[in-house]
C-alpha cells in the first residue's frame, strides 16, 4: 500500500497509508453488511435501522471527539470503523433472529 501511495500521490501523502488501510477494512465491512442492513426495512423492521443509526451517531460523536485530536486522520478512519462495528452490533443480531424465525416458519 505504501508503494501505491508513493507512486500515485507522491511523497507528501505517504502519511496517509494507515488511514487508507483502515478505510479499506471499512469498505470490506460495508460490502459484506450492506445487504443485511437493507433486509430489515424490506421486511418491515424499520425501528432497528433507526436504532442503529442513532447508536452510530452517538458513537461517531464520541469517537471523533476522542480519537481525532490524538491520532489525526488515522483517528478519523478508526472512528469510522468503530461506528460501523457499533451499527452492525445492533442490526446483525436482529437479521440473524429474523432468518432463524423465517426458517422455522417455512419448515
Rosetta constraint file for C-alpha pairs under 8 A:
AtomPair CA 1 CA 5 HARMONIC 6.24 0.50
AtomPair CA 1 CA 17 HARMONIC 6.64 0.50
AtomPair CA 1 CA 21 HARMONIC 7.73 0.50
AtomPair CA 2 CA 6 HARMONIC 6.12 0.50
AtomPair CA 2 CA 14 HARMONIC 6.72 0.50
AtomPair CA 2 CA 17 HARMONIC 5.95 0.50
AtomPair CA 3 CA 7 HARMONIC 6.15 0.50
AtomPair CA 4 CA 8 HARMONIC 5.88 0.50
AtomPair CA 5 CA 9 HARMONIC 5.48 0.50
AtomPair CA 5 CA 10 HARMONIC 6.62 0.50
AtomPair CA 5 CA 13 HARMONIC 6.79 0.50
AtomPair CA 5 CA 14 HARMONIC 6.19 0.50
AtomPair CA 5 CA 16 HARMONIC 7.93 0.50
AtomPair CA 5 CA 17 HARMONIC 6.94 0.50
AtomPair CA 6 CA 10 HARMONIC 4.49 0.50
AtomPair CA 6 CA 11 HARMONIC 5.56 0.50
AtomPair CA 6 CA 13 HARMONIC 7.15 0.50
AtomPair CA 6 CA 14 HARMONIC 6.11 0.50
AtomPair CA 9 CA 13 HARMONIC 6.11 0.50
AtomPair CA 10 CA 14 HARMONIC 7.14 0.50
AtomPair CA 13 CA 17 HARMONIC 7.82 0.50
AtomPair CA 16 CA 20 HARMONIC 6.11 0.50
AtomPair CA 16 CA 73 HARMONIC 7.67 0.50
AtomPair CA 16 CA 74 HARMONIC 7.90 0.50
AtomPair CA 17 CA 21 HARMONIC 6.19 0.50
AtomPair CA 18 CA 22 HARMONIC 6.33 0.50
AtomPair CA 18 CA 74 HARMONIC 6.29 0.50
AtomPair CA 19 CA 23 HARMONIC 6.10 0.50
AtomPair CA 19 CA 73 HARMONIC 6.24 0.50
AtomPair CA 19 CA 74 HARMONIC 4.59 0.50
AtomPair CA 19 CA 75 HARMONIC 7.94 0.50
AtomPair CA 19 CA 76 HARMONIC 7.94 0.50
AtomPair CA 19 CA 77 HARMONIC 5.49 0.50
AtomPair CA 19 CA 78 HARMONIC 7.61 0.50
AtomPair CA 20 CA 24 HARMONIC 6.14 0.50
AtomPair CA 20 CA 77 HARMONIC 7.87 0.50
AtomPair CA 21 CA 25 HARMONIC 6.54 0.50
AtomPair CA 22 CA 26 HARMONIC 6.41 0.50
AtomPair CA 22 CA 74 HARMONIC 7.73 0.50
AtomPair CA 22 CA 77 HARMONIC 6.04 0.50
AtomPair CA 22 CA 78 HARMONIC 6.49 0.50
AtomPair CA 22 CA 81 HARMONIC 7.31 0.50
AtomPair CA 23 CA 27 HARMONIC 6.10 0.50
AtomPair CA 23 CA 77 HARMONIC 6.01 0.50
AtomPair CA 23 CA 78 HARMONIC 7.99 0.50
AtomPair CA 23 CA 80 HARMONIC 7.95 0.50
AtomPair CA 23 CA 81 HARMONIC 7.47 0.50
AtomPair CA 24 CA 28 HARMONIC 6.29 0.50
AtomPair CA 25 CA 29 HARMONIC 6.22 0.50
AtomPair CA 25 CA 81 HARMONIC 7.71 0.50
AtomPair CA 26 CA 30 HARMONIC 6.12 0.50
AtomPair CA 26 CA 80 HARMONIC 7.38 0.50
AtomPair CA 26 CA 81 HARMONIC 5.59 0.50
AtomPair CA 26 CA 84 HARMONIC 7.40 0.50
AtomPair CA 27 CA 31 HARMONIC 6.16 0.50
AtomPair CA 28 CA 32 HARMONIC 6.28 0.50
AtomPair CA 29 CA 33 HARMONIC 6.11 0.50
AtomPair CA 29 CA 84 HARMONIC 7.78 0.50
AtomPair CA 30 CA 34 HARMONIC 5.53 0.50
AtomPair CA 30 CA 84 HARMONIC 7.83 0.50
AtomPair CA 31 CA 35 HARMONIC 7.90 0.50
AtomPair CA 32 CA 36 HARMONIC 7.99 0.50
AtomPair CA 33 CA 37 HARMONIC 6.24 0.50
AtomPair CA 33 CA 88 HARMONIC 7.61 0.50
AtomPair CA 34 CA 38 HARMONIC 6.27 0.50
AtomPair CA 35 CA 39 HARMONIC 6.26 0.50
AtomPair CA 36 CA 40 HARMONIC 7.21 0.50
AtomPair CA 36 CA 91 HARMONIC 7.92 0.50
AtomPair CA 36 CA 92 HARMONIC 7.13 0.50
AtomPair CA 36 CA 95 HARMONIC 6.76 0.50
AtomPair CA 37 CA 41 HARMONIC 7.87 0.50
AtomPair CA 37 CA 49 HARMONIC 7.23 0.50
AtomPair CA 37 CA 91 HARMONIC 6.72 0.50
AtomPair CA 37 CA 92 HARMONIC 7.81 0.50
AtomPair CA 38 CA 42 HARMONIC 6.54 0.50
AtomPair CA 39 CA 43 HARMONIC 6.26 0.50
AtomPair CA 39 CA 95 HARMONIC 7.58 0.50
AtomPair CA 40 CA 44 HARMONIC 6.42 0.50
AtomPair CA 40 CA 45 HARMONIC 4.98 0.50
AtomPair CA 40 CA 46 HARMONIC 6.61 0.50
AtomPair CA 40 CA 48 HARMONIC 7.45 0.50
AtomPair CA 40 CA 49 HARMONIC 7.27 0.50
AtomPair CA 40 CA 95 HARMONIC 6.87 0.50
AtomPair CA 41 CA 45 HARMONIC 5.00 0.50
AtomPair CA 41 CA 46 HARMONIC 4.88 0.50
AtomPair CA 41 CA 49 HARMONIC 7.40 0.50
AtomPair CA 45 CA 49 HARMONIC 7.71 0.50
AtomPair CA 46 CA 50 HARMONIC 6.51 0.50
AtomPair CA 47 CA 51 HARMONIC 6.09 0.50
AtomPair CA 48 CA 52 HARMONIC 6.07 0.50
AtomPair CA 48 CA 90 HARMONIC 7.31 0.50
AtomPair CA 48 CA 91 HARMONIC 6.40 0.50
AtomPair CA 48 CA 94 HARMONIC 7.66 0.50
AtomPair CA 49 CA 53 HARMONIC 6.05 0.50
AtomPair CA 49 CA 91 HARMONIC 6.65 0.50
AtomPair CA 50 CA 54 HARMONIC 6.28 0.50
AtomPair CA 51 CA 55 HARMONIC 6.14 0.50
AtomPair CA 51 CA 90 HARMONIC 7.60 0.50
AtomPair CA 52 CA 56 HARMONIC 6.01 0.50
AtomPair CA 52 CA 86 HARMONIC 7.71 0.50
AtomPair CA 52 CA 87 HARMONIC 4.92 0.50
AtomPair CA 52 CA 88 HARMONIC 7.56 0.50
AtomPair CA 52 CA 90 HARMONIC 5.57 0.50
AtomPair CA 52 CA 91 HARMONIC 6.52 0.50
AtomPair CA 53 CA 57 HARMONIC 6.10 0.50
AtomPair CA 53 CA 87 HARMONIC 6.77 0.50
AtomPair CA 54 CA 58 HARMONIC 6.36 0.50
AtomPair CA 55 CA 59 HARMONIC 6.09 0.50
AtomPair CA 55 CA 86 HARMONIC 7.00 0.50
AtomPair CA 55 CA 87 HARMONIC 6.58 0.50
AtomPair CA 56 CA 60 HARMONIC 5.88 0.50
AtomPair CA 56 CA 83 HARMONIC 5.28 0.50
AtomPair CA 56 CA 84 HARMONIC 7.27 0.50
AtomPair CA 56 CA 86 HARMONIC 6.23 0.50
AtomPair CA 56 CA 87 HARMONIC 5.53 0.50
AtomPair CA 57 CA 61 HARMONIC 6.27 0.50
AtomPair CA 57 CA 83 HARMONIC 7.89 0.50
AtomPair CA 58 CA 62 HARMONIC 6.32 0.50
AtomPair CA 59 CA 63 HARMONIC 5.96 0.50
AtomPair CA 59 CA 82 HARMONIC 7.71 0.50
AtomPair CA 59 CA 83 HARMONIC 5.89 0.50
AtomPair CA 59 CA 86 HARMONIC 7.40 0.50
AtomPair CA 60 CA 64 HARMONIC 5.91 0.50
AtomPair CA 60 CA 79 HARMONIC 6.41 0.50
AtomPair CA 60 CA 80 HARMONIC 7.11 0.50
AtomPair CA 60 CA 82 HARMONIC 8.00 0.50
AtomPair CA 60 CA 83 HARMONIC 5.82 0.50
AtomPair CA 61 CA 65 HARMONIC 6.11 0.50
AtomPair CA 62 CA 66 HARMONIC 6.19 0.50
AtomPair CA 63 CA 67 HARMONIC 5.59 0.50
AtomPair CA 63 CA 68 HARMONIC 7.72 0.50
AtomPair CA 63 CA 76 HARMONIC 7.96 0.50
AtomPair CA 63 CA 79 HARMONIC 5.20 0.50
AtomPair CA 63 CA 82 HARMONIC 7.85 0.50
AtomPair CA 64 CA 68 HARMONIC 5.33 0.50
AtomPair CA 64 CA 75 HARMONIC 7.29 0.50
AtomPair CA 64 CA 76 HARMONIC 6.21 0.50
AtomPair CA 64 CA 79 HARMONIC 6.15 0.50
AtomPair CA 65 CA 69 HARMONIC 7.11 0.50
AtomPair CA 66 CA 70 HARMONIC 7.11 0.50
AtomPair CA 67 CA 71 HARMONIC 5.72 0.50
AtomPair CA 67 CA 72 HARMONIC 7.22 0.50
AtomPair CA 67 CA 75 HARMONIC 4.62 0.50
AtomPair CA 67 CA 76 HARMONIC 6.71 0.50
AtomPair CA 67 CA 78 HARMONIC 7.83 0.50
AtomPair CA 67 CA 79 HARMONIC 6.96 0.50
AtomPair CA 68 CA 72 HARMONIC 4.52 0.50
AtomPair CA 68 CA 73 HARMONIC 6.62 0.50
AtomPair CA 68 CA 74 HARMONIC 7.55 0.50
AtomPair CA 68 CA 75 HARMONIC 4.69 0.50
AtomPair CA 68 CA 76 HARMONIC 5.49 0.50
AtomPair CA 69 CA 75 HARMONIC 7.85 0.50
AtomPair CA 70 CA 75 HARMONIC 7.20 0.50
AtomPair CA 71 CA 75 HARMONIC 4.62 0.50
AtomPair CA 71 CA 76 HARMONIC 7.80 0.50
AtomPair CA 72 CA 76 HARMONIC 6.49 0.50
AtomPair CA 73 CA 77 HARMONIC 6.24 0.50
AtomPair CA 74 CA 78 HARMONIC 6.00 0.50
AtomPair CA 75 CA 79 HARMONIC 5.96 0.50
AtomPair CA 76 CA 80 HARMONIC 6.37 0.50
AtomPair CA 77 CA 81 HARMONIC 6.48 0.50
AtomPair CA 78 CA 82 HARMONIC 6.24 0.50
AtomPair CA 79 CA 83 HARMONIC 6.07 0.50
AtomPair CA 80 CA 84 HARMONIC 6.21 0.50
AtomPair CA 81 CA 85 HARMONIC 6.28 0.50
AtomPair CA 82 CA 86 HARMONIC 6.13 0.50
AtomPair CA 83 CA 87 HARMONIC 6.17 0.50
AtomPair CA 84 CA 88 HARMONIC 6.13 0.50
AtomPair CA 85 CA 89 HARMONIC 6.00 0.50
AtomPair CA 86 CA 90 HARMONIC 6.67 0.50
AtomPair CA 87 CA 91 HARMONIC 6.40 0.50
AtomPair CA 88 CA 92 HARMONIC 5.37 0.50
AtomPair CA 89 CA 93 HARMONIC 6.87 0.50
AtomPair CA 90 CA 94 HARMONIC 7.19 0.50
AtomPair CA 91 CA 95 HARMONIC 6.28 0.50
AtomPair CA 92 CA 96 HARMONIC 6.16 0.50
AtomPair CA 93 CA 97 HARMONIC 6.19 0.50
AtomPair CA 94 CA 98 HARMONIC 6.05 0.50
AtomPair CA 95 CA 99 HARMONIC 6.14 0.50
AtomPair CA 96 CA 100 HARMONIC 6.20 0.50
AtomPair CA 97 CA 101 HARMONIC 6.04 0.50
AtomPair CA 98 CA 102 HARMONIC 6.14 0.50
AtomPair CA 99 CA 103 HARMONIC 6.01 0.50
AtomPair CA 100 CA 104 HARMONIC 6.30 0.50
AtomPair CA 101 CA 105 HARMONIC 6.28 0.50
AtomPair CA 102 CA 106 HARMONIC 6.03 0.50
AtomPair CA 103 CA 107 HARMONIC 6.19 0.50
